[in-house]
Amino acid sequence: MTITKDMSIMEVVQKYPDTVEVFMNSGMGCLGCAVAHFENIEQGAMAHGIDIDDLMKRLNEVVPAAE
């Protein structure tokens, strides 16, 4: 798995821009929020009631296309 749930949201978005759509479609539209700079994916998913396993699967599906 390239992206892990302990990575910061902004770290992932900056490294893999194609993940923005996955975050937005999952209900995590807070990418411009200050919290996204220090919150990891798991924390953000929990705060928004998002299934972390499903989110991680979908994020990692777009990584090959982003690289």
LINDA-V823664 format. One record per residue. N is the residue number from 1. RES is the residue in one letter. SS is DSSP state (H for helix, E for strand, - for the rest). PSI is psi in whole degrees, -180 to 180 (999 if undefined). OMEGA is omega in whole degrees, 0 to 359 (none if undefined). Layout:
N,RES,SS,PSI,OMEGA + N,RES,SS,PSI,OMEGA
This chain:
1,M,-,124,182 + 2,T,-,-44,179 + 3,I,-,132,179 + 4,T,-,156,185 + 5,K,-,-14,179 + 6,D,-,0,177 + 7,M,-,148,179 + 8,S,E,149,181 + 9,I,H,-46,182 + 10,M,H,-35,177 + 11,E,H,-45,181 + 12,V,H,-46,181 + 13,V,H,-41,180 + 14,Q,H,-40,182 + 15,K,H,-36,183 + 16,Y,-,81,183 + 17,P,-,-27,180 + 18,D,-,-13,180 + 19,T,H,-16,181 + 20,V,H,-47,181 + 21,E,H,-39,179 + 22,V,H,-47,178 + 23,F,H,-47,182 + 24,M,H,-45,180 + 25,N,H,-20,179 + 26,S,H,-10,181 + 27,G,-,10,178 + 28,M,-,72,181 + 29,G,-,17,186 + 30,C,-,23,184 + 31,L,-,-27,177 + 32,G,-,-4,182 + 33,C,-,145,180 + 34,A,H,-32,181 + 35,V,H,-32,182 + 36,A,H,-19,181 + 37,H,H,-27,181 + 38,F,-,-8,180 + 39,E,-,138,177 + 40,N,E,171,185 + 41,I,H,-43,181 + 42,E,H,-43,179 + 43,Q,H,-43,179 + 44,G,H,-42,179 + 45,A,H,-44,179 + 46,M,H,-41,181 + 47,A,H,-28,182 + 48,H,-,5,179 + 49,G,-,35,183 + 50,I,-,139,177 + 51,D,-,113,185 + 52,I,H,-38,181 + 53,D,H,-42,178 + 54,D,H,-43,179 + 55,L,H,-45,181 + 56,M,H,-40,179 + 57,K,H,-47,182 + 58,R,H,-36,177 + 59,L,H,-45,183 + 60,N,H,-20,177 + 61,E,H,-28,182 + 62,V,H,-9,183 + 63,V,H,-48,180 + 64,P,H,-35,179 + 65,A,H,-27,182 + 66,A,H,-23,184 + 67,E,-,999,none
